[in-house]
Protein backbone atom coordinates (compact mmCIF):
# COMPACT_ATOMS: atom_id res chain seq x y z
CA UNK A 1 0.00 0.00 0.00
CA UNK A 2 1.29 3.44 -0.90
CA UNK A 3 2.28 5.85 1.83
CA UNK A 4 2.51 9.61 1.68
CA UNK A 5 5.26 10.15 4.27
CA UNK A 6 8.88 9.14 3.61
CA UNK A 7 12.38 9.64 4.94
CA UNK A 8 13.53 10.76 1.50
CA UNK A 9 12.03 11.46 -1.91
CA UNK A 10 14.24 11.19 -5.00
CA UNK A 11 12.99 13.03 -8.08
CA UNK A 12 14.30 11.45 -11.27
CA UNK A 13 15.14 7.79 -11.95
CA UNK A 14 18.29 8.21 -14.01
CA UNK A 15 21.66 6.82 -12.84
CA UNK A 16 22.05 9.55 -10.19
CA UNK A 17 18.58 9.16 -8.73
CA UNK A 18 18.59 5.36 -8.79
CA UNK A 19 22.05 5.25 -7.18
CA UNK A 20 20.90 7.53 -4.35
CA UNK A 21 17.66 5.61 -3.83
CA UNK A 22 19.41 2.25 -3.71
CA UNK A 23 21.95 3.37 -1.11
CA UNK A 24 19.27 4.88 1.14
CA UNK A 25 16.94 1.88 0.83
CA UNK A 26 19.84 -0.42 1.65
CA UNK A 27 20.32 1.65 4.80
CA UNK A 28 16.68 0.97 5.73
CA UNK A 29 15.30 4.40 4.91
CA UNK A 30 11.77 4.76 3.56
CA UNK A 31 12.45 6.00 0.03
CA UNK A 32 10.19 7.12 -2.80
CA UNK A 33 11.76 7.32 -6.27
CA UNK A 34 9.70 9.35 -8.75
CA UNK A 35 10.11 9.32 -12.54
CA UNK A 36 8.08 11.63 -14.76
CA UNK A 37 8.39 9.39 -17.85
CA UNK A 38 6.16 6.33 -18.23
CA UNK A 39 9.25 4.12 -18.70
CA UNK A 40 12.53 4.39 -16.80
CA UNK A 41 15.40 4.91 -19.27
CA UNK A 42 13.23 6.31 -22.06
CA UNK A 43 13.45 8.51 -23.96
CA UNK A 44 17.20 8.23 -24.34
CA UNK A 45 19.09 11.46 -23.60
CA UNK A 46 22.70 10.28 -23.64
CA UNK A 47 25.58 9.31 -25.93
CA UNK A 48 25.96 6.21 -23.68
CA UNK A 49 29.77 6.00 -23.44
CA UNK A 50 31.53 5.78 -20.07
CA UNK A 51 35.04 5.00 -18.86
CA UNK A 52 35.50 1.26 -18.33
CA UNK A 53 37.78 1.98 -15.35
CA UNK A 54 35.03 3.92 -13.56
CA UNK A 55 32.25 1.55 -14.57
CA UNK A 56 34.06 -1.58 -13.40
CA UNK A 57 34.70 0.07 -10.00
CA UNK A 58 30.98 0.48 -9.38
CA UNK A 59 29.27 -2.33 -11.30
CA UNK A 60 29.74 -5.87 -12.49
CA UNK A 61 29.99 -5.94 -16.27
CA UNK A 62 26.51 -7.28 -16.95
CA UNK A 63 26.57 -8.28 -20.65
CA UNK A 64 23.05 -7.00 -21.30
CA UNK A 65 24.13 -3.48 -20.23
CA UNK A 66 27.12 -3.42 -22.58
CA UNK A 67 26.53 -2.60 -26.21
CA UNK A 68 30.21 -2.41 -27.10
CA UNK A 69 33.76 -2.37 -25.72
CA UNK A 70 36.05 0.38 -26.98
CA UNK A 71 39.80 -0.14 -27.57
CA UNK A 72 40.73 2.71 -29.91
CA UNK A 73 40.23 6.46 -30.15
CA UNK A 74 40.51 8.72 -33.20
CA UNK A 75 40.69 12.52 -33.01
CA UNK A 76 40.18 14.35 -36.31
CA UNK A 77 41.28 17.97 -36.78
CA UNK A 78 39.68 20.62 -39.02
CA UNK A 79 42.33 19.85 -41.69
CA UNK A 80 41.44 16.14 -41.41
CA UNK A 81 44.65 15.18 -39.61
CA UNK A 82 43.90 11.98 -37.70
CA UNK A 83 45.42 11.11 -34.34
CA UNK A 84 44.96 7.39 -33.60
CA UNK A 85 45.28 6.09 -30.06
CA UNK A 86 45.35 2.40 -29.16
CA UNK A 87 43.87 2.32 -25.65
CA UNK A 88 42.63 -1.22 -24.78
CA UNK A 89 39.47 -1.38 -22.69
CA UNK A 90 39.25 2.41 -22.39
CA UNK A 91 35.46 2.65 -22.45
CA UNK A 92 32.14 0.90 -22.82
CA UNK A 93 29.10 1.98 -24.79
CA UNK A 94 26.05 1.19 -22.71
CA UNK A 95 22.48 0.21 -23.47
CA UNK A 96 21.08 2.98 -21.27
CA UNK A 97 17.45 1.98 -21.71
CA UNK A 98 18.26 -1.41 -20.18
CA UNK A 99 20.88 -0.13 -17.72
CA UNK A 100 18.68 2.60 -16.21
CA UNK A 101 15.70 0.28 -15.86
CA UNK A 102 17.83 -2.31 -14.09
CA UNK A 103 19.15 0.35 -11.71
CA UNK A 104 15.56 1.24 -10.78
CA UNK A 105 14.73 -2.45 -10.28
CA UNK A 106 17.83 -2.81 -8.10
CA UNK A 107 16.74 0.16 -5.96
CA UNK A 108 13.30 -1.40 -5.64
CA UNK A 109 14.83 -4.74 -4.62
CA UNK A 110 16.53 -2.96 -1.72
CA UNK A 111 13.18 -1.56 -0.59
CA UNK A 112 12.72 1.74 -2.44
CA UNK A 113 9.24 2.48 -3.79
CA UNK A 114 9.47 3.39 -7.49
CA UNK A 115 6.73 5.30 -9.27
CA UNK A 116 6.71 6.20 -12.99
CA UNK A 117 4.51 8.67 -14.86
CA UNK A 118 4.83 10.86 -11.77
CA UNK A 119 5.71 14.47 -12.56
CA UNK A 120 6.63 16.87 -9.75
CA UNK A 121 4.61 20.05 -10.25
CA UNK A 122 5.41 21.87 -7.01
CA UNK A 123 6.82 21.61 -3.52
CA UNK A 124 5.43 21.77 0.00
CA UNK A 125 6.80 24.39 2.40
CA UNK A 126 5.99 25.08 6.03
CA UNK A 127 5.56 28.50 7.68
CA UNK A 128 9.34 28.76 8.09
CA UNK A 129 9.78 28.21 4.34
CA UNK A 130 11.30 24.76 4.86
CA UNK A 131 10.57 22.16 2.19
CA UNK A 132 8.79 19.12 3.56
CA UNK A 133 7.50 17.40 0.43
CA UNK A 134 6.47 17.57 -3.21
CA UNK A 135 3.29 17.90 -5.25
CA UNK A 136 3.07 15.24 -7.93
CA UNK A 137 0.75 14.82 -10.88
CA UNK A 138 -0.18 11.17 -11.38
CA UNK A 139 -2.91 9.89 -13.70
CA UNK A 140 -4.39 13.38 -13.95
CA UNK A 141 -4.55 13.80 -10.17
CA UNK A 142 -2.37 15.93 -7.91
CA UNK A 143 -0.95 14.05 -4.93
CA UNK A 144 1.18 15.31 -2.05
CA UNK A 145 4.12 13.33 -0.67
CA UNK A 146 6.00 14.35 2.47
CA UNK A 147 9.63 13.67 3.33
CA UNK A 148 12.47 14.82 5.57
CA UNK A 149 14.81 15.04 2.57
CA UNK A 150 14.43 15.74 -1.14
CA UNK A 151 17.08 14.65 -3.64
CA UNK A 152 16.83 16.45 -6.97
CA UNK A 153 17.95 14.11 -9.76
CA UNK A 154 15.66 15.50 -12.44
CA UNK A 155 18.28 16.46 -15.00
CA UNK A 156 19.17 19.72 -16.68
CA UNK A 157 15.71 21.25 -16.16
CA UNK A 158 15.74 20.48 -12.42
CA UNK A 159 12.26 21.88 -11.89
CA UNK A 160 12.18 20.58 -8.33
CA UNK A 161 15.18 22.70 -7.35
CA UNK A 162 13.65 25.72 -9.09
CA UNK A 163 10.38 25.24 -7.21
CA UNK A 164 12.44 25.32 -4.00
CA UNK A 165 14.10 28.60 -4.94
CA UNK A 166 17.47 27.27 -6.10
CA UNK A 167 18.98 29.37 -8.89
CA UNK A 168 19.88 26.78 -11.52
CA UNK A 169 20.20 29.31 -14.36
CA UNK A 170 22.89 28.50 -16.89
CA UNK A 171 24.78 31.02 -19.01
CA UNK A 172 24.96 30.18 -22.71
CA UNK A 173 28.62 29.22 -22.43
CA UNK A 174 27.89 26.84 -19.54
CA UNK A 175 25.72 24.50 -21.57
CA UNK A 176 26.14 22.43 -24.70
CA UNK A 177 23.22 22.03 -27.07
CA UNK A 178 23.34 18.52 -28.51
CA UNK A 179 21.72 16.38 -31.18
CA UNK A 180 22.26 12.70 -31.90
CA UNK A 181 21.12 9.96 -34.25
CA UNK A 182 21.43 6.22 -33.93
CA UNK A 183 22.68 5.46 -37.42
CA UNK A 184 22.68 2.02 -39.04
CA UNK A 185 24.24 0.67 -42.22
CA UNK A 186 27.37 2.82 -41.78
CA UNK A 187 31.06 2.11 -42.29
CA UNK A 188 32.91 2.32 -38.96
CA UNK A 189 35.59 0.53 -36.98
CA UNK A 190 33.41 -1.22 -34.36
CA UNK A 191 35.78 -0.85 -31.40
CA UNK A 192 36.88 2.71 -32.17
CA UNK A 193 35.29 5.98 -31.03
CA UNK A 194 35.78 9.09 -33.15
CA UNK A 195 35.94 12.74 -32.10
CA UNK A 196 35.90 15.55 -34.67
CA UNK A 197 36.66 19.19 -33.85
CA UNK A 198 36.39 22.44 -35.77
CA UNK A 199 34.81 25.89 -35.49
CA UNK A 200 32.71 25.37 -38.61
CA UNK A 201 31.93 21.74 -37.85
CA UNK A 202 30.85 22.18 -34.20
CA UNK A 203 31.45 25.67 -32.74
CA UNK A 204 32.39 25.41 -29.09
CA UNK A 205 32.00 21.63 -29.11
CA UNK A 206 32.73 18.50 -31.14
CA UNK A 207 31.16 15.65 -33.05
CA UNK A 208 31.30 12.04 -31.85
CA UNK A 209 30.82 8.53 -33.19
CA UNK A 210 30.26 5.85 -30.53
CA UNK A 211 29.84 2.41 -32.15
CA UNK A 212 27.12 0.11 -30.83
CA UNK A 213 27.80 -2.71 -33.28
CA UNK A 214 29.62 -3.51 -36.49
CA UNK A 215 27.62 -1.06 -38.61
CA UNK A 216 25.61 1.09 -36.18
CA UNK A 217 26.59 3.91 -33.83
CA UNK A 218 25.44 6.86 -31.79
CA UNK A 219 26.49 9.78 -33.97
CA UNK A 220 26.09 13.15 -32.32
CA UNK A 221 27.33 16.69 -32.03
CA UNK A 222 27.37 19.38 -29.36
CA UNK A 223 27.75 23.15 -29.75
CA UNK A 224 28.00 26.19 -27.51
CA UNK A 225 24.81 28.11 -28.39
CA UNK A 226 26.24 31.65 -28.29
CA UNK A 227 28.95 30.66 -30.81
CA UNK A 228 26.61 29.08 -33.36
CA UNK A 229 25.20 32.17 -35.13
CA UNK A 230 21.63 31.07 -34.51
CA UNK A 231 22.04 27.59 -36.02
CA UNK A 232 20.88 24.52 -34.13
CA UNK A 233 22.96 21.49 -33.17
CA UNK A 234 20.89 19.35 -35.55
CA UNK A 235 21.86 21.59 -38.48
CA UNK A 236 25.56 21.04 -37.77
CA UNK A 237 24.99 17.32 -37.17
CA UNK A 238 23.22 16.82 -40.49
CA UNK A 239 26.12 18.52 -42.28
CA UNK A 240 28.66 16.37 -40.42
CA UNK A 241 26.86 13.15 -41.31
CA UNK A 242 26.89 14.05 -45.00
CA UNK A 243 30.62 14.70 -44.72
CA UNK A 244 31.47 11.52 -42.80
CA UNK A 245 29.18 8.86 -44.29
CA UNK A 246 28.33 7.92 -47.87
CA UNK A 247 25.30 5.87 -46.81
CA UNK A 248 23.31 5.55 -43.62
CA UNK A 249 19.88 4.98 -42.11
CA UNK A 250 18.47 7.05 -39.25
CA UNK A 251 17.00 4.69 -36.66
CA UNK A 252 16.54 7.06 -33.72
CA UNK A 253 16.97 10.76 -33.01
CA UNK A 254 17.39 12.73 -29.78
CA UNK A 255 18.33 16.22 -28.70
CA UNK A 256 19.04 17.87 -25.38
CA UNK A 257 21.45 19.91 -23.32
CA UNK A 258 24.52 19.19 -21.22
CA UNK A 259 24.97 21.45 -18.15
CA UNK A 260 28.64 21.95 -17.37
CA UNK A 261 30.10 22.27 -13.91
CA UNK A 262 31.10 25.75 -12.82
CA UNK A 263 32.04 27.41 -9.54
CA UNK A 264 28.38 28.46 -9.34
CA UNK A 265 27.11 24.87 -9.27
CA UNK A 266 24.85 24.31 -6.24
CA UNK A 267 24.84 20.88 -4.59
CA UNK A 268 23.11 21.62 -1.27
CA UNK A 269 20.21 23.91 -0.38
CA UNK A 270 18.72 23.44 3.09
CA UNK A 271 17.24 19.90 3.07
CA UNK A 272 17.60 19.49 -0.71
CA UNK A 273 20.56 17.76 -2.34
CA UNK A 274 21.17 18.16 -6.07
CA UNK A 275 22.87 15.33 -7.99
CA UNK A 276 23.99 14.64 -11.55
CA UNK A 277 22.86 17.09 -14.22
CA UNK A 278 20.51 18.80 -11.76
CA UNK A 279 23.66 19.88 -9.89
CA UNK A 280 25.46 20.79 -13.16
CA UNK A 281 28.15 18.14 -12.68
CA UNK A 282 28.94 17.26 -16.30
CA UNK A 283 32.63 17.35 -17.21
CA UNK A 284 33.21 20.88 -18.63
CA UNK A 285 35.77 19.61 -21.17
CA UNK A 286 34.22 16.41 -22.54
CA UNK A 287 30.59 16.81 -21.47
CA UNK A 288 30.63 13.32 -19.92
CA UNK A 289 28.06 13.01 -17.16
CA UNK A 290 27.29 9.39 -16.28
CA UNK A 291 30.23 8.81 -13.93
CA UNK A 292 29.70 12.01 -11.94
CA UNK A 293 25.96 11.34 -11.81
CA UNK A 294 26.43 7.89 -10.29
CA UNK A 295 29.11 9.04 -7.86
CA UNK A 296 27.10 12.08 -6.71
CA UNK A 297 23.99 9.92 -6.27
CA UNK A 298 25.83 7.37 -4.14
CA UNK A 299 27.44 10.01 -1.92
CA UNK A 300 24.13 11.87 -1.55
CA UNK A 301 22.47 8.60 -0.53
CA UNK A 302 25.18 7.86 2.03
CA UNK A 303 25.08 11.34 3.58
CA UNK A 304 21.27 11.37 3.69
CA UNK A 305 21.26 7.97 5.39
CA UNK A 306 23.62 9.19 8.10
CA UNK A 307 21.70 12.46 8.45
CA UNK A 308 18.38 10.73 9.10
CA UNK A 309 19.52 7.68 11.06
CA UNK A 310 21.69 9.68 13.47
CA UNK A 311 19.48 12.77 13.52
CA UNK A 312 22.36 15.09 12.61
CA UNK A 313 21.79 18.87 12.42
CA UNK A 314 21.02 20.20 8.95
CA UNK A 315 24.53 21.58 8.47
CA UNK A 316 25.72 17.96 8.27
CA UNK A 317 24.28 17.80 4.75
CA UNK A 318 27.23 19.93 3.58
CA UNK A 319 29.21 16.68 3.93
CA UNK A 320 27.71 15.63 0.60
CA UNK A 321 29.31 18.54 -1.26
CA UNK A 322 32.53 18.18 0.72
CA UNK A 323 32.85 14.45 -0.06
CA UNK A 324 31.92 14.74 -3.73
CA UNK A 325 34.22 17.68 -4.37
CA UNK A 326 36.93 15.88 -2.44
CA UNK A 327 36.80 13.14 -5.05
CA UNK A 328 36.02 15.12 -8.21
CA UNK A 329 36.51 18.82 -7.45
CA UNK A 330 40.12 19.05 -8.63
CA UNK A 331 39.22 17.58 -12.00
CA UNK A 332 36.05 19.61 -12.48
CA UNK A 333 37.71 22.92 -11.60
CA UNK A 334 40.67 22.19 -13.88
CA UNK A 335 38.47 21.11 -16.78
CA UNK A 336 36.33 24.20 -16.29
CA UNK A 337 39.47 26.26 -16.85
CA UNK A 338 40.38 24.12 -19.89
CA UNK A 339 36.94 24.71 -21.39
CA UNK A 340 37.53 28.46 -21.29
CA UNK A 341 40.74 27.90 -23.25
CA UNK A 342 39.01 25.53 -25.68
CA UNK A 343 36.29 28.06 -26.49
CA UNK A 344 38.93 30.63 -27.50
CA UNK A 345 40.92 28.31 -29.74
CA UNK A 346 40.98 28.63 -33.51
CA UNK A 347 40.91 25.86 -36.12
CA UNK A 348 44.66 26.26 -36.60
CA UNK A 349 45.09 25.75 -32.84
CA UNK A 350 43.08 22.51 -33.06
CA UNK A 351 45.22 21.36 -35.99
CA UNK A 352 48.44 22.07 -34.09
CA UNK A 353 47.31 20.16 -31.01
CA UNK A 354 46.19 17.10 -32.99
CA UNK A 355 49.60 17.08 -34.70
CA UNK A 356 51.30 17.41 -31.32
CA UNK A 357 49.33 14.48 -29.87
CA UNK A 358 50.11 12.38 -32.93
CA UNK A 359 53.83 12.98 -32.37
CA UNK A 360 53.65 12.71 -28.57
CA UNK A 361 51.97 9.29 -28.45
CA UNK A 362 53.25 7.82 -31.70
CA UNK A 363 51.94 4.31 -32.23
CA UNK A 364 52.42 3.01 -28.68
CA UNK A 365 49.71 1.24 -26.75
CA UNK A 366 48.33 3.28 -23.84
CA UNK A 367 47.03 1.56 -20.73
CA UNK A 368 46.08 4.65 -18.75
CA UNK A 369 46.03 8.41 -19.36
CA UNK A 370 46.51 11.09 -16.71
CA UNK A 371 44.20 13.66 -18.32
CA UNK A 372 45.28 16.58 -16.14
CA UNK A 373 48.93 15.72 -16.69
CA UNK A 374 48.39 15.44 -20.45
CA UNK A 375 46.60 18.79 -20.68
CA UNK A 376 49.42 20.44 -18.74
CA UNK A 377 51.94 18.98 -21.19
CA UNK A 378 49.90 20.30 -24.11
CA UNK A 379 49.80 23.79 -22.59
CA UNK A 380 53.53 23.80 -21.82
CA UNK A 381 54.67 22.38 -25.14
CA UNK A 382 52.52 24.61 -27.33
CA UNK A 383 53.59 28.25 -26.73
CA UNK A 384 50.90 29.59 -29.06
CA UNK A 385 48.37 28.78 -26.34
CA UNK A 386 49.96 31.39 -24.09
CA UNK A 387 48.15 34.17 -25.96
CA UNK A 388 44.87 32.49 -24.98
CA UNK A 389 45.91 31.82 -21.37
CA UNK A 390 46.62 35.52 -20.86
CA UNK A 391 42.93 36.26 -21.43
CA UNK A 392 41.47 33.40 -19.41
CA UNK A 393 40.43 33.88 -15.78
CA UNK A 394 41.20 30.82 -13.63
ChimeraX attribute file (.defattr): number of C-alpha atoms within 10 A of each C-alpha:
attribute: neighborCount
match mode: 1-to-1
recipient: residues
	/A:1	2
	/A:2	6
	/A:3	10
	/A:4	11
	/A:5	17
	/A:6	19
	/A:7	20
	/A:8	31
	/A:9	28
	/A:10	29
	/A:11	30
	/A:12	29
	/A:13	30
	/A:14	28
	/A:15	30
	/A:16	36
	/A:17	35
	/A:18	33
	/A:19	25
	/A:20	32
	/A:21	38
	/A:22	28
	/A:23	24
	/A:24	28
	/A:25	23
	/A:26	19
	/A:27	17
	/A:28	15
	/A:29	22
	/A:30	19
	/A:31	27
	/A:32	28
	/A:33	26
	/A:34	25
	/A:35	25
	/A:36	19
	/A:37	16
	/A:38	13
	/A:39	15
	/A:40	27
	/A:41	22
	/A:42	14
	/A:43	13
	/A:44	16
	/A:45	19
	/A:46	21
	/A:47	27
	/A:48	20
	/A:49	26
	/A:50	18
	/A:51	16
	/A:52	17
	/A:53	13
	/A:54	15
	/A:55	16
	/A:56	11
	/A:57	9
	/A:58	11
	/A:59	8
	/A:60	9
	/A:61	13
	/A:62	8
	/A:63	10
	/A:64	10
	/A:65	18
	/A:66	18
	/A:67	16
	/A:68	22
	/A:69	21
	/A:70	24
	/A:71	18
	/A:72	21
	/A:73	19
	/A:74	18
	/A:75	19
	/A:76	21
	/A:77	22
	/A:78	19
	/A:79	14
	/A:80	13
	/A:81	16
	/A:82	19
	/A:83	22
	/A:84	20
	/A:85	20
	/A:86	19
	/A:87	18
	/A:88	17
	/A:89	16
	/A:90	20
	/A:91	23
	/A:92	26
	/A:93	25
	/A:94	22
	/A:95	20
	/A:96	24
	/A:97	18
	/A:98	15
	/A:99	19
	/A:100	24
	/A:101	19
	/A:102	17
	/A:103	22
	/A:104	26
	/A:105	18
	/A:106	16
	/A:107	26
	/A:108	20
	/A:109	13
	/A:110	17
	/A:111	20
	/A:112	27
	/A:113	21
	/A:114	20
	/A:115	20
	/A:116	16
	/A:117	16
	/A:118	24
	/A:119	23
	/A:120	23
	/A:121	14
	/A:122	19
	/A:123	21
	/A:124	17
	/A:125	13
	/A:126	9
	/A:127	6
	/A:128	6
	/A:129	9
	/A:130	13
	/A:131	21
	/A:132	21
	/A:133	23
	/A:134	24
	/A:135	18
	/A:136	21
	/A:137	17
	/A:138	15
	/A:139	10
	/A:140	8
	/A:141	8
	/A:142	14
	/A:143	15
	/A:144	15
	/A:145	18
	/A:146	21
	/A:147	21
	/A:148	17
	/A:149	23
	/A:150	27
	/A:151	28
	/A:152	27
	/A:153	34
	/A:154	27
	/A:155	26
	/A:156	21
	/A:157	15
	/A:158	21
	/A:159	22
	/A:160	27
	/A:161	26
	/A:162	14
	/A:163	16
	/A:164	19
	/A:165	10
	/A:166	17
	/A:167	12
	/A:168	19
	/A:169	13
	/A:170	16
	/A:171	11
	/A:172	13
	/A:173	17
	/A:174	19
	/A:175	23
	/A:176	23
	/A:177	20
	/A:178	27
	/A:179	26
	/A:180	26
	/A:181	23
	/A:182	21
	/A:183	23
	/A:184	20
	/A:185	15
	/A:186	17
	/A:187	15
	/A:188	18
	/A:189	14
	/A:190	19
	/A:191	21
	/A:192	21
	/A:193	22
	/A:194	20
	/A:195	18
	/A:196	20
	/A:197	24
	/A:198	23
	/A:199	19
	/A:200	11
	/A:201	20
	/A:202	22
	/A:203	21
	/A:204	25
	/A:205	26
	/A:206	21
	/A:207	24
	/A:208	22
	/A:209	23
	/A:210	27
	/A:211	29
	/A:212	25
	/A:213	17
	/A:214	15
	/A:215	15
	/A:216	22
	/A:217	26
	/A:218	24
	/A:219	22
	/A:220	29
	/A:221	31
	/A:222	29
	/A:223	29
	/A:224	22
	/A:225	22
	/A:226	15
	/A:227	16
	/A:228	16
	/A:229	8
	/A:230	8
	/A:231	12
	/A:232	16
	/A:233	25
	/A:234	21
	/A:235	12
	/A:236	22
	/A:237	25
	/A:238	15
	/A:239	11
	/A:240	19
	/A:241	18
	/A:242	11
	/A:243	10
	/A:244	10
	/A:245	12
	/A:246	9
	/A:247	12
	/A:248	16
	/A:249	12
	/A:250	12
	/A:251	12
	/A:252	12
	/A:253	17
	/A:254	16
	/A:255	17
	/A:256	15
	/A:257	20
	/A:258	25
	/A:259	30
	/A:260	29
	/A:261	25
	/A:262	20
	/A:263	9
	/A:264	12
	/A:265	18
	/A:266	20
	/A:267	25
	/A:268	21
	/A:269	14
	/A:270	14
	/A:271	19
	/A:272	25
	/A:273	28
	/A:274	33
	/A:275	34
	/A:276	28
	/A:277	27
	/A:278	28
	/A:279	28
	/A:280	29
	/A:281	30
	/A:282	24
	/A:283	25
	/A:284	27
	/A:285	19
	/A:286	12
	/A:287	18
	/A:288	20
	/A:289	25
	/A:290	25
	/A:291	21
	/A:292	24
	/A:293	27
	/A:294	22
	/A:295	22
	/A:296	33
	/A:297	31
	/A:298	25
	/A:299	22
	/A:300	30
	/A:301	30
	/A:302	20
	/A:303	21
	/A:304	31
	/A:305	23
	/A:306	15
	/A:307	19
	/A:308	17
	/A:309	12
	/A:310	9
	/A:311	10
	/A:312	12
	/A:313	9
	/A:314	11
	/A:315	11
	/A:316	13
	/A:317	22
	/A:318	16
	/A:319	17
	/A:320	24
	/A:321	21
	/A:322	13
	/A:323	15
	/A:324	18
	/A:325	16
	/A:326	11
	/A:327	14
	/A:328	15
	/A:329	17
	/A:330	12
	/A:331	16
	/A:332	22
	/A:333	18
	/A:334	16
	/A:335	23
	/A:336	21
	/A:337	18
	/A:338	20
	/A:339	22
	/A:340	21
	/A:341	20
	/A:342	18
	/A:343	16
	/A:344	15
	/A:345	16
	/A:346	13
	/A:347	15
	/A:348	14
	/A:349	18
	/A:350	20
	/A:351	19
	/A:352	17
	/A:353	19
	/A:354	23
	/A:355	16
	/A:356	16
	/A:357	17
	/A:358	17
	/A:359	11
	/A:360	12
	/A:361	14
	/A:362	13
	/A:363	12
	/A:364	11
	/A:365	12
	/A:366	14
	/A:367	10
	/A:368	11
	/A:369	10
	/A:370	7
	/A:371	11
	/A:372	14
	/A:373	9
	/A:374	12
	/A:375	14
	/A:376	11
	/A:377	12
	/A:378	16
	/A:379	16
	/A:380	12
	/A:381	12
	/A:382	13
	/A:383	10
	/A:384	12
	/A:385	18
	/A:386	13
	/A:387	10
	/A:388	15
	/A:389	16
	/A:390	9
	/A:391	11
	/A:392	14
	/A:393	8
	/A:394	10
